Amino acid sequence: MLLRLLALLLLLAPPALAERRAPTPAQQAQHERMRACNADARSRNLAGEGRKGFMRECLRGQAPAAGTQRN
C-alpha cells in the first residue's frame, strides 16, 4: 500500500514541480490584445451576443475605433 502511494506521488509530482516557462512573444501579444479588447468591451457596456461579436472582431484586429458605438 505504501509503495503504491509512493509510486503515485512520484508519477504526479514532476508536473507539479516543473518550472513555469516564460510566455512566448506571440502569447504575450495575444494576452495584451485580450486585455485591451476586454477593457474596450467593458467601457462600451457590451453584453451577450454583441460582446461576443465585438470580441471576435477585436481579437482579429477588426474592431471599430474606441470612440464609436456599435449597433
PyMOL Python script that loads the backbone (N, CA, C, O; Angstrom):
from pymol import cmd

cmd.read_pdbstr("""\
ATOM      1  N   MET A   1       0.823  -1.192   0.000  1.00  0.00           N
ATOM      2  CA  MET A   1       0.000   0.000   0.000  1.00  0.00           C
ATOM      3  C   MET A   1       0.867   1.256   0.000  1.00  0.00           C
ATOM      4  O   MET A   1       0.638   2.176  -0.785  1.00  0.00           O
ATOM      5  N   LEU A   2       1.844   1.288   0.869  1.00  0.00           N
ATOM      6  CA  LEU A   2       2.737   2.430   0.956  1.00  0.00           C
ATOM      7  C   LEU A   2       3.534   2.608  -0.331  1.00  0.00           C
ATOM      8  O   LEU A   2       3.759   3.732  -0.778  1.00  0.00           O
ATOM      9  N   LEU A   3       3.958   1.501  -0.921  1.00  0.00           N
ATOM     10  CA  LEU A   3       4.715   1.575  -2.165  1.00  0.00           C
ATOM     11  C   LEU A   3       3.841   2.106  -3.305  1.00  0.00           C
ATOM     12  O   LEU A   3       4.321   2.866  -4.147  1.00  0.00           O
ATOM     13  N   ARG A   4       2.583   1.719  -3.339  1.00  0.00           N
ATOM     14  CA  ARG A   4       1.670   2.215  -4.372  1.00  0.00           C
ATOM     15  C   ARG A   4       1.466   3.722  -4.221  1.00  0.00           C
ATOM     16  O   ARG A   4       1.448   4.461  -5.206  1.00  0.00           O
ATOM     17  N   LEU A   5       1.314   4.156  -2.990  1.00  0.00           N
ATOM     18  CA  LEU A   5       1.146   5.579  -2.731  1.00  0.00           C
ATOM     19  C   LEU A   5       2.390   6.358  -3.146  1.00  0.00           C
ATOM     20  O   LEU A   5       2.288   7.421  -3.760  1.00  0.00           O
ATOM     21  N   LEU A   6       3.543   5.835  -2.816  1.00  0.00           N
ATOM     22  CA  LEU A   6       4.797   6.476  -3.186  1.00  0.00           C
ATOM     23  C   LEU A   6       4.954   6.530  -4.701  1.00  0.00           C
ATOM     24  O   LEU A   6       5.372   7.550  -5.249  1.00  0.00           O
ATOM     25  N   ALA A   7       4.618   5.437  -5.377  1.00  0.00           N
ATOM     26  CA  ALA A   7       4.701   5.396  -6.839  1.00  0.00           C
ATOM     27  C   ALA A   7       3.750   6.421  -7.455  1.00  0.00           C
ATOM     28  O   ALA A   7       4.103   7.101  -8.419  1.00  0.00           O
ATOM     29  N   LEU A   8       2.563   6.528  -6.906  1.00  0.00           N
ATOM     30  CA  LEU A   8       1.594   7.501  -7.406  1.00  0.00           C
ATOM     31  C   LEU A   8       2.103   8.935  -7.208  1.00  0.00           C
ATOM     32  O   LEU A   8       1.979   9.771  -8.103  1.00  0.00           O
ATOM     33  N   LEU A   9       2.663   9.205  -6.060  1.00  0.00           N
ATOM     34  CA  LEU A   9       3.215  10.533  -5.798  1.00  0.00           C
ATOM     35  C   LEU A   9       4.354  10.864  -6.741  1.00  0.00           C
ATOM     36  O   LEU A   9       4.464  12.000  -7.201  1.00  0.00           O
ATOM     37  N   LEU A  10       5.201   9.894  -7.035  1.00  0.00           N
ATOM     38  CA  LEU A  10       6.313  10.120  -7.949  1.00  0.00           C
ATOM     39  C   LEU A  10       5.830  10.390  -9.371  1.00  0.00           C
ATOM     40  O   LEU A  10       6.452  11.153 -10.109  1.00  0.00           O
ATOM     41  N   LEU A  11       4.725   9.764  -9.751  1.00  0.00           N
ATOM     42  CA  LEU A  11       4.172   9.998 -11.085  1.00  0.00           C
ATOM     43  C   LEU A  11       3.532  11.380 -11.205  1.00  0.00           C
ATOM     44  O   LEU A  11       3.605  12.015 -12.257  1.00  0.00           O
ATOM     45  N   LEU A  12       2.909  11.840 -10.126  1.00  0.00           N
ATOM     46  CA  LEU A  12       2.191  13.112 -10.163  1.00  0.00           C
ATOM     47  C   LEU A  12       3.066  14.312  -9.814  1.00  0.00           C
ATOM     48  O   LEU A  12       2.723  15.437 -10.178  1.00  0.00           O
ATOM     49  N   ALA A  13       4.163  14.111  -9.134  1.00  0.00           N
ATOM     50  CA  ALA A  13       4.988  15.214  -8.646  1.00  0.00           C
ATOM     51  C   ALA A  13       5.708  16.002  -9.740  1.00  0.00           C
ATOM     52  O   ALA A  13       5.712  17.231  -9.667  1.00  0.00           O
ATOM     53  N   PRO A  14       6.317  15.377 -10.750  1.00  0.00           N
ATOM     54  CA  PRO A  14       7.091  16.168 -11.718  1.00  0.00           C
ATOM     55  C   PRO A  14       6.326  17.307 -12.387  1.00  0.00           C
ATOM     56  O   PRO A  14       6.857  18.415 -12.460  1.00  0.00           O
ATOM     57  N   PRO A  15       5.095  17.088 -12.884  1.00  0.00           N
ATOM     58  CA  PRO A  15       4.395  18.234 -13.482  1.00  0.00           C
ATOM     59  C   PRO A  15       4.116  19.340 -12.463  1.00  0.00           C
ATOM     60  O   PRO A  15       4.170  20.522 -12.800  1.00  0.00           O
ATOM     61  N   ALA A  16       3.829  18.970 -11.259  1.00  0.00           N
ATOM     62  CA  ALA A  16       3.533  19.962 -10.227  1.00  0.00           C
ATOM     63  C   ALA A  16       4.775  20.754  -9.841  1.00  0.00           C
ATOM     64  O   ALA A  16       4.675  21.916  -9.448  1.00  0.00           O
ATOM     65  N   LEU A  17       5.927  20.139  -9.950  1.00  0.00           N
ATOM     66  CA  LEU A  17       7.166  20.790  -9.555  1.00  0.00           C
ATOM     67  C   LEU A  17       7.904  21.449 -10.719  1.00  0.00           C
ATOM     68  O   LEU A  17       8.912  22.125 -10.513  1.00  0.00           O
ATOM     69  N   ALA A  18       7.412  21.257 -11.920  1.00  0.00           N
ATOM     70  CA  ALA A  18       8.079  21.811 -13.105  1.00  0.00           C
ATOM     71  C   ALA A  18       8.082  23.338 -13.046  1.00  0.00           C
ATOM     72  O   ALA A  18       7.161  23.956 -12.511  1.00  0.00           O
ATOM     73  N   GLU A  19       9.114  23.919 -13.596  1.00  0.00           N
ATOM     74  CA  GLU A  19       9.212  25.377 -13.637  1.00  0.00           C
ATOM     75  C   GLU A  19       8.230  25.926 -14.657  1.00  0.00           C
ATOM     76  O   GLU A  19       7.958  25.299 -15.681  1.00  0.00           O
ATOM     77  N   ARG A  20       7.710  27.092 -14.366  1.00  0.00           N
ATOM     78  CA  ARG A  20       6.839  27.762 -15.330  1.00  0.00           C
ATOM     79  C   ARG A  20       7.720  28.409 -16.386  1.00  0.00           C
ATOM     80  O   ARG A  20       8.695  29.091 -16.071  1.00  0.00           O
ATOM     81  N   ARG A  21       7.367  28.188 -17.620  1.00  0.00           N
ATOM     82  CA  ARG A  21       8.109  28.813 -18.717  1.00  0.00           C
ATOM     83  C   ARG A  21       7.564  30.209 -18.958  1.00  0.00           C
ATOM     84  O   ARG A  21       6.379  30.480 -18.765  1.00  0.00           O
ATOM     85  N   ALA A  22       8.446  31.072 -19.377  1.00  0.00           N
ATOM     86  CA  ALA A  22       8.026  32.429 -19.730  1.00  0.00           C
ATOM     87  C   ALA A  22       7.199  32.349 -21.012  1.00  0.00           C
ATOM     88  O   ALA A  22       7.510  31.553 -21.899  1.00  0.00           O
ATOM     89  N   PRO A  23       6.150  33.165 -21.118  1.00  0.00           N
ATOM     90  CA  PRO A  23       5.339  33.136 -22.338  1.00  0.00           C
ATOM     91  C   PRO A  23       6.148  33.610 -23.542  1.00  0.00           C
ATOM     92  O   PRO A  23       7.051  34.438 -23.424  1.00  0.00           O
ATOM     93  N   THR A  24       5.800  33.063 -24.693  1.00  0.00           N
ATOM     94  CA  THR A  24       6.462  33.470 -25.928  1.00  0.00           C
ATOM     95  C   THR A  24       5.990  34.880 -26.293  1.00  0.00           C
ATOM     96  O   THR A  24       4.977  35.339 -25.765  1.00  0.00           O
ATOM     97  N   PRO A  25       6.693  35.565 -27.172  1.00  0.00           N
ATOM     98  CA  PRO A  25       6.232  36.893 -27.605  1.00  0.00           C
ATOM     99  C   PRO A  25       4.833  36.851 -28.218  1.00  0.00           C
ATOM    100  O   PRO A  25       4.049  37.781 -28.028  1.00  0.00           O
ATOM    101  N   ALA A  26       4.513  35.789 -28.946  1.00  0.00           N
ATOM    102  CA  ALA A  26       3.176  35.668 -29.535  1.00  0.00           C
ATOM    103  C   ALA A  26       2.125  35.518 -28.441  1.00  0.00           C
ATOM    104  O   ALA A  26       1.045  36.100 -28.539  1.00  0.00           O
ATOM    105  N   GLN A  27       2.427  34.751 -27.408  1.00  0.00           N
ATOM    106  CA  GLN A  27       1.497  34.591 -26.301  1.00  0.00           C
ATOM    107  C   GLN A  27       1.316  35.901 -25.545  1.00  0.00           C
ATOM    108  O   GLN A  27       0.203  36.234 -25.138  1.00  0.00           O
ATOM    109  N   GLN A  28       2.395  36.641 -25.356  1.00  0.00           N
ATOM    110  CA  GLN A  28       2.305  37.937 -24.684  1.00  0.00           C
ATOM    111  C   GLN A  28       1.452  38.905 -25.491  1.00  0.00           C
ATOM    112  O   GLN A  28       0.636  39.637 -24.930  1.00  0.00           O
ATOM    113  N   ALA A  29       1.641  38.910 -26.810  1.00  0.00           N
ATOM    114  CA  ALA A  29       0.859  39.799 -27.672  1.00  0.00           C
ATOM    115  C   ALA A  29      -0.626  39.445 -27.614  1.00  0.00           C
ATOM    116  O   ALA A  29      -1.476  40.333 -27.544  1.00  0.00           O
ATOM    117  N   GLN A  30      -0.937  38.145 -27.645  1.00  0.00           N
ATOM    118  CA  GLN A  30      -2.325  37.711 -27.564  1.00  0.00           C
ATOM    119  C   GLN A  30      -2.942  38.107 -26.222  1.00  0.00           C
ATOM    120  O   GLN A  30      -4.096  38.531 -26.163  1.00  0.00           O
ATOM    121  N   HIS A  31      -2.174  37.968 -25.158  1.00  0.00           N
ATOM    122  CA  HIS A  31      -2.658  38.331 -23.820  1.00  0.00           C
ATOM    123  C   HIS A  31      -2.959  39.830 -23.747  1.00  0.00           C
ATOM    124  O   HIS A  31      -3.986  40.232 -23.200  1.00  0.00           O
ATOM    125  N   GLU A  32      -2.078  40.642 -24.288  1.00  0.00           N
ATOM    126  CA  GLU A  32      -2.304  42.096 -24.279  1.00  0.00           C
ATOM    127  C   GLU A  32      -3.504  42.468 -25.139  1.00  0.00           C
ATOM    128  O   GLU A  32      -4.284  43.348 -24.775  1.00  0.00           O
ATOM    129  N   ARG A  33      -3.657  41.794 -26.291  1.00  0.00           N
ATOM    130  CA  ARG A  33      -4.807  42.057 -27.156  1.00  0.00           C
ATOM    131  C   ARG A  33      -6.106  41.703 -26.421  1.00  0.00           C
ATOM    132  O   ARG A  33      -7.086  42.444 -26.492  1.00  0.00           O
ATOM    133  N   MET A  34      -6.106  40.565 -25.713  1.00  0.00           N
ATOM    134  CA  MET A  34      -7.288  40.142 -24.955  1.00  0.00           C
ATOM    135  C   MET A  34      -7.622  41.157 -23.869  1.00  0.00           C
ATOM    136  O   MET A  34      -8.788  41.502 -23.677  1.00  0.00           O
ATOM    137  N   ARG A  35      -6.605  41.636 -23.158  1.00  0.00           N
ATOM    138  CA  ARG A  35      -6.843  42.624 -22.101  1.00  0.00           C
ATOM    139  C   ARG A  35      -7.421  43.911 -22.676  1.00  0.00           C
ATOM    140  O   ARG A  35      -8.361  44.477 -22.119  1.00  0.00           O
ATOM    141  N   ALA A  36      -6.857  44.374 -23.792  1.00  0.00           N
ATOM    142  CA  ALA A  36      -7.320  45.615 -24.405  1.00  0.00           C
ATOM    143  C   ALA A  36      -8.753  45.467 -24.922  1.00  0.00           C
ATOM    144  O   ALA A  36      -9.575  46.365 -24.739  1.00  0.00           O
ATOM    145  N   CYS A  37      -9.049  44.346 -25.562  1.00  0.00           N
ATOM    146  CA  CYS A  37     -10.397  44.127 -26.086  1.00  0.00           C
ATOM    147  C   CYS A  37     -11.409  44.019 -24.950  1.00  0.00           C
ATOM    148  O   CYS A  37     -12.512  44.557 -25.051  1.00  0.00           O
ATOM    149  N   ASN A  38     -11.046  43.330 -23.872  1.00  0.00           N
ATOM    150  CA  ASN A  38     -11.944  43.226 -22.720  1.00  0.00           C
ATOM    151  C   ASN A  38     -12.229  44.593 -22.126  1.00  0.00           C
ATOM    152  O   ASN A  38     -13.372  44.905 -21.794  1.00  0.00           O
ATOM    153  N   ALA A  39     -11.191  45.412 -21.991  1.00  0.00           N
ATOM    154  CA  ALA A  39     -11.374  46.751 -21.434  1.00  0.00           C
ATOM    155  C   ALA A  39     -12.272  47.589 -22.343  1.00  0.00           C
ATOM    156  O   ALA A  39     -13.135  48.324 -21.862  1.00  0.00           O
ATOM    157  N   ASP A  40     -12.071  47.480 -23.644  1.00  0.00           N
ATOM    158  CA  ASP A  40     -12.873  48.235 -24.602  1.00  0.00           C
ATOM    159  C   ASP A  40     -14.333  47.778 -24.556  1.00  0.00           C
ATOM    160  O   ASP A  40     -15.242  48.608 -24.561  1.00  0.00           O
ATOM    161  N   ALA A  41     -14.560  46.469 -24.513  1.00  0.00           N
ATOM    162  CA  ALA A  41     -15.927  45.944 -24.443  1.00  0.00           C
ATOM    163  C   ALA A  41     -16.602  46.388 -23.148  1.00  0.00           C
ATOM    164  O   ALA A  41     -17.787  46.722 -23.141  1.00  0.00           O
ATOM    165  N   ARG A  42     -15.847  46.389 -22.062  1.00  0.00           N
ATOM    166  CA  ARG A  42     -16.396  46.822 -20.771  1.00  0.00           C
ATOM    167  C   ARG A  42     -16.778  48.303 -20.831  1.00  0.00           C
ATOM    168  O   ARG A  42     -17.836  48.691 -20.336  1.00  0.00           O
ATOM    169  N   SER A  43     -15.918  49.132 -21.436  1.00  0.00           N
ATOM    170  CA  SER A  43     -16.206  50.566 -21.500  1.00  0.00           C
ATOM    171  C   SER A  43     -17.418  50.858 -22.385  1.00  0.00           C
ATOM    172  O   SER A  43     -18.079  51.881 -22.210  1.00  0.00           O
ATOM    173  N   ARG A  44     -17.712  49.971 -23.329  1.00  0.00           N
ATOM    174  CA  ARG A  44     -18.879  50.127 -24.194  1.00  0.00           C
ATOM    175  C   ARG A  44     -20.134  49.475 -23.605  1.00  0.00           C
ATOM    176  O   ARG A  44     -21.206  49.520 -24.208  1.00  0.00           O
ATOM    177  N   ASN A  45     -19.990  48.873 -22.429  1.00  0.00           N
ATOM    178  CA  ASN A  45     -21.104  48.191 -21.768  1.00  0.00           C
ATOM    179  C   ASN A  45     -21.731  47.123 -22.657  1.00  0.00           C
ATOM    180  O   ASN A  45     -22.955  46.997 -22.704  1.00  0.00           O
ATOM    181  N   LEU A  46     -20.905  46.355 -23.359  1.00  0.00           N
ATOM    182  CA  LEU A  46     -21.408  45.304 -24.225  1.00  0.00           C
ATOM    183  C   LEU A  46     -21.663  44.040 -23.426  1.00  0.00           C
ATOM    184  O   LEU A  46     -20.949  43.740 -22.470  1.00  0.00           O
ATOM    185  N   ALA A  47     -22.696  43.298 -23.830  1.00  0.00           N
ATOM    186  CA  ALA A  47     -23.019  42.039 -23.171  1.00  0.00           C
ATOM    187  C   ALA A  47     -23.606  41.079 -24.193  1.00  0.00           C
ATOM    188  O   ALA A  47     -24.036  41.491 -25.270  1.00  0.00           O
ATOM    189  N   GLY A  48     -23.621  39.812 -23.854  1.00  0.00           N
ATOM    190  CA  GLY A  48     -24.254  38.793 -24.683  1.00  0.00           C
ATOM    191  C   GLY A  48     -23.626  38.657 -26.059  1.00  0.00           C
ATOM    192  O   GLY A  48     -22.405  38.684 -26.219  1.00  0.00           O
ATOM    193  N   GLU A  49     -24.512  38.509 -27.059  1.00  0.00           N
ATOM    194  CA  GLU A  49     -24.043  38.294 -28.436  1.00  0.00           C
ATOM    195  C   GLU A  49     -23.278  39.505 -28.975  1.00  0.00           C
ATOM    196  O   GLU A  49     -22.337  39.347 -29.753  1.00  0.00           O
ATOM    197  N   GLY A  50     -23.678  40.711 -28.566  1.00  0.00           N
ATOM    198  CA  GLY A  50     -22.965  41.902 -29.012  1.00  0.00           C
ATOM    199  C   GLY A  50     -21.520  41.900 -28.544  1.00  0.00           C
ATOM    200  O   GLY A  50     -20.611  42.245 -29.300  1.00  0.00           O
ATOM    201  N   ARG A  51     -21.316  41.509 -27.295  1.00  0.00           N
ATOM    202  CA  ARG A  51     -19.950  41.432 -26.752  1.00  0.00           C
ATOM    203  C   ARG A  51     -19.162  40.328 -27.448  1.00  0.00           C
ATOM    204  O   ARG A  51     -17.988  40.498 -27.779  1.00  0.00           O
ATOM    205  N   LYS A  52     -19.815  39.211 -27.661  1.00  0.00           N
ATOM    206  CA  LYS A  52     -19.149  38.078 -28.313  1.00  0.00           C
ATOM    207  C   LYS A  52     -18.656  38.478 -29.711  1.00  0.00           C
ATOM    208  O   LYS A  52     -17.515  38.202 -30.082  1.00  0.00           O
ATOM    209  N   GLY A  53     -19.533  39.127 -30.473  1.00  0.00           N
ATOM    210  CA  GLY A  53     -19.152  39.571 -31.815  1.00  0.00           C
ATOM    211  C   GLY A  53     -18.049  40.615 -31.772  1.00  0.00           C
ATOM    212  O   GLY A  53     -17.109  40.579 -32.566  1.00  0.00           O
ATOM    213  N   PHE A  54     -18.177  41.546 -30.832  1.00  0.00           N
ATOM    214  CA  PHE A  54     -17.156  42.580 -30.693  1.00  0.00           C
ATOM    215  C   PHE A  54     -15.798  41.953 -30.366  1.00  0.00           C
ATOM    216  O   PHE A  54     -14.784  42.307 -30.968  1.00  0.00           O
ATOM    217  N   MET A  55     -15.785  41.022 -29.412  1.00  0.00           N
ATOM    218  CA  MET A  55     -14.523  40.384 -29.019  1.00  0.00           C
ATOM    219  C   MET A  55     -13.913  39.629 -30.193  1.00  0.00           C
ATOM    220  O   MET A  55     -12.701  39.673 -30.402  1.00  0.00           O
ATOM    221  N   ARG A  56     -14.747  38.943 -30.953  1.00  0.00           N
ATOM    222  CA  ARG A  56     -14.247  38.203 -32.119  1.00  0.00           C
ATOM    223  C   ARG A  56     -13.554  39.161 -33.091  1.00  0.00           C
ATOM    224  O   ARG A  56     -12.441  38.896 -33.545  1.00  0.00           O
ATOM    225  N   GLU A  57     -14.217  40.271 -33.404  1.00  0.00           N
ATOM    226  CA  GLU A  57     -13.651  41.248 -34.331  1.00  0.00           C
ATOM    227  C   GLU A  57     -12.416  41.920 -33.743  1.00  0.00           C
ATOM    228  O   GLU A  57     -11.415  42.113 -34.433  1.00  0.00           O
ATOM    229  N   CYS A  58     -12.494  42.272 -32.472  1.00  0.00           N
ATOM    230  CA  CYS A  58     -11.387  42.969 -31.822  1.00  0.00           C
ATOM    231  C   CYS A  58     -10.131  42.097 -31.803  1.00  0.00           C
ATOM    232  O   CYS A  58      -9.038  42.574 -32.106  1.00  0.00           O
ATOM    233  N   LEU A  59     -10.286  40.833 -31.451  1.00  0.00           N
ATOM    234  CA  LEU A  59      -9.128  39.953 -31.370  1.00  0.00           C
ATOM    235  C   LEU A  59      -8.525  39.688 -32.745  1.00  0.00           C
ATOM    236  O   LEU A  59      -7.346  39.354 -32.853  1.00  0.00           O
ATOM    237  N   ARG A  60      -9.322  39.834 -33.784  1.00  0.00           N
ATOM    238  CA  ARG A  60      -8.805  39.726 -35.148  1.00  0.00           C
ATOM    239  C   ARG A  60      -8.192  41.040 -35.624  1.00  0.00           C
ATOM    240  O   ARG A  60      -7.573  41.097 -36.686  1.00  0.00           O
ATOM    241  N   GLY A  61      -8.369  42.094 -34.828  1.00  0.00           N
ATOM    242  CA  GLY A  61      -7.848  43.401 -35.210  1.00  0.00           C
ATOM    243  C   GLY A  61      -8.799  44.168 -36.095  1.00  0.00           C
ATOM    244  O   GLY A  61      -8.387  45.090 -36.798  1.00  0.00           O
ATOM    245  N   GLN A  62     -10.093  43.792 -36.070  1.00  0.00           N
ATOM    246  CA  GLN A  62     -11.080  44.416 -36.950  1.00  0.00           C
ATOM    247  C   GLN A  62     -12.130  45.218 -36.200  1.00  0.00           C
ATOM    248  O   GLN A  62     -13.144  45.599 -36.785  1.00  0.00           O
ATOM    249  N   ALA A  63     -11.912  45.479 -34.929  1.00  0.00           N
ATOM    250  CA  ALA A  63     -12.919  46.185 -34.135  1.00  0.00           C
ATOM    251  C   ALA A  63     -12.992  47.656 -34.539  1.00  0.00           C
ATOM    252  O   ALA A  63     -11.997  48.234 -34.977  1.00  0.00           O
ATOM    253  N   PRO A  64     -14.172  48.256 -34.390  1.00  0.00           N
ATOM    254  CA  PRO A  64     -14.307  49.690 -34.657  1.00  0.00           C
ATOM    255  C   PRO A  64     -13.423  50.501 -33.707  1.00  0.00           C
ATOM    256  O   PRO A  64     -12.997  50.005 -32.665  1.00  0.00           O
ATOM    257  N   ALA A  65     -13.158  51.734 -34.076  1.00  0.00           N
ATOM    258  CA  ALA A  65     -12.331  52.599 -33.240  1.00  0.00           C
ATOM    259  C   ALA A  65     -12.976  52.790 -31.872  1.00  0.00           C
ATOM    260  O   ALA A  65     -14.191  52.654 -31.733  1.00  0.00           O
ATOM    261  N   ALA A  66     -12.181  53.099 -30.878  1.00  0.00           N
ATOM    262  CA  ALA A  66     -12.645  53.177 -29.489  1.00  0.00           C
ATOM    263  C   ALA A  66     -13.747  54.218 -29.305  1.00  0.00           C
ATOM    264  O   ALA A  66     -14.574  54.063 -28.406  1.00  0.00           O
ATOM    265  N   GLY A  67     -13.790  55.261 -30.111  1.00  0.00           N
ATOM    266  CA  GLY A  67     -14.769  56.316 -29.919  1.00  0.00           C
ATOM    267  C   GLY A  67     -16.118  56.040 -30.545  1.00  0.00           C
ATOM    268  O   GLY A  67     -17.050  56.816 -30.334  1.00  0.00           O
ATOM    269  N   THR A  68     -16.267  54.960 -31.314  1.00  0.00           N
ATOM    270  CA  THR A  68     -17.531  54.672 -31.987  1.00  0.00           C
ATOM    271  C   THR A  68     -18.331  53.639 -31.236  1.00  0.00           C
ATOM    272  O   THR A  68     -17.778  52.795 -30.530  1.00  0.00           O
ATOM    273  N   GLN A  69     -19.640  53.711 -31.395  1.00  0.00           N
ATOM    274  CA  GLN A  69     -20.538  52.734 -30.780  1.00  0.00           C
ATOM    275  C   GLN A  69     -21.030  51.774 -31.844  1.00  0.00           C
ATOM    276  O   GLN A  69     -21.285  52.165 -32.983  1.00  0.00           O
ATOM    277  N   ARG A  70     -21.161  50.513 -31.462  1.00  0.00           N
ATOM    278  CA  ARG A  70     -21.731  49.510 -32.363  1.00  0.00           C
ATOM    279  C   ARG A  70     -23.231  49.446 -32.140  1.00  0.00           C
ATOM    280  O   ARG A  70     -23.712  49.685 -31.032  1.00  0.00           O
ATOM    281  N   ASN A  71     -23.972  49.122 -33.194  1.00  0.00           N
ATOM    282  CA  ASN A  71     -25.427  48.945 -33.076  1.00  0.00           C
ATOM    283  C   ASN A  71     -25.754  47.517 -32.840  1.00  0.00           C
ATOM    284  O   ASN A  71     -26.927  47.165 -32.713  1.00  0.00           O
TER     285      ASN A  71
END
""", "prot")
cmd.dss("prot")
cmd.show_as("cartoon", "prot")
cmd.util.cbc("prot")
cmd.orient("prot")
